[in-house]
């Protein structure tokens, strides 16, 4: 998707503080963190929102990588929160499916 901010980050035309990358997902630090650890995990395949994703493989892969990144890369053994905002009313600002990993402190609900 040519106008997608996250697609441009994946291709490297916009810099990011990369945390993890493999053939299917890309993860980087949020530029406006809401917790001491705030990482975005995005599929490399462009899907605008969770509501637009009809591919269980993409969703399963995304959640599997969230777990891997939180446990093995970020060392969030004390716990973490995973958030997926859907559409404008749900707080989504960039229309490329992504999961937020938040941690590094006890998070209020």
DAMOKA-V15665 format. One record per pair of residues at least 12 apart in sequence whose ideal C-beta (glycine too) atoms are under 8 Angstrom apart, sorted by the first residue. I is the first residue (numbers start at 1). J is the second residue. D is the distance in whole Angstrom. If there is no record, write none. Layout:
I|J|D + I|J|D
This chain:
1|46|4 + 1|96|7 + 4|46|6 + 4|94|8 + 4|95|7 + 4|96|5 + 5|94|5 + 5|96|7 + 6|26|8 + 6|40|8 + 6|42|5 + 6|46|8 + 6|94|6 + 6|96|4 + 6|98|7 + 7|46|6 + 7|96|6 + 9|26|7 + 9|28|7 + 9|42|8 + 10|26|5 + 10|42|7 + 10|44|6 + 16|28|4 + 16|29|7 + 17|29|4 + 19|39|5 + 19|69|7 + 19|73|6 + 19|74|7 + 20|41|8 + 20|65|7 + 20|68|8 + 20|69|5 + 20|73|5 + 22|65|7 + 23|44|7 + 24|43|6 + 24|44|6 + 24|45|8 + 24|61|5 + 24|65|7 + 25|41|6 + 25|42|7 + 25|43|6 + 25|44|6 + 25|61|7 + 25|62|7 + 25|65|5 + 26|41|8 + 26|42|5 + 26|44|6 + 27|39|5 + 27|40|7 + 27|41|5 + 27|42|7 + 27|65|7 + 27|69|5 + 27|73|8 + 27|101|8 + 28|40|6 + 30|100|7 + 34|100|8 + 34|102|6 + 35|81|8 + 35|102|4 + 35|103|6 + 35|104|6 + 35|105|6 + 35|107|6 + 36|103|7 + 36|104|3 + 36|105|5 + 37|74|6 + 37|76|7 + 37|80|7 + 37|101|7 + 37|102|7 + 37|103|4 + 37|104|4 + 38|100|7 + 38|101|7 + 38|102|6 + 39|69|7 + 39|74|7 + 39|100|7 + 39|101|5 + 40|98|5 + 40|99|7 + 40|100|6 + 40|101|8 + 41|62|7 + 41|65|6 + 41|66|5 + 41|69|6 + 41|98|6 + 41|99|5 + 41|100|8 + 41|101|6 + 42|96|6 + 42|97|7 + 42|98|4 + 42|99|8 + 43|58|5 + 43|61|7 + 43|62|6 + 43|97|6 + 45|58|6 + 46|96|6 + 47|96|7 + 47|97|4 + 48|95|5 + 48|96|7 + 48|97|7 + 49|86|5 + 49|87|6 + 49|92|6 + 49|95|6 + 49|97|6 + 50|84|5 + 50|86|5 + 50|97|6 + 51|86|5 + 51|87|6 + 52|97|8 + 53|97|6 + 58|97|8 + 62|97|7 + 62|99|6 + 63|82|8 + 63|99|8 + 66|82|6 + 66|99|5 + 66|101|6 + 69|101|6 + 70|82|8 + 70|101|5 + 70|103|7 + 74|101|7 + 74|103|7 + 76|101|7 + 76|103|4 + 76|104|7 + 78|103|7 + 79|103|7 + 80|101|6 + 80|102|6 + 80|103|4 + 81|100|8 + 81|101|8 + 81|102|4 + 81|103|7 + 81|107|5 + 82|99|6 + 82|100|7 + 82|101|6 + 82|102|8 + 83|99|7 + 83|100|4 + 83|102|7 + 84|97|7 + 84|98|7 + 84|99|5 + 84|100|7 + 85|100|8
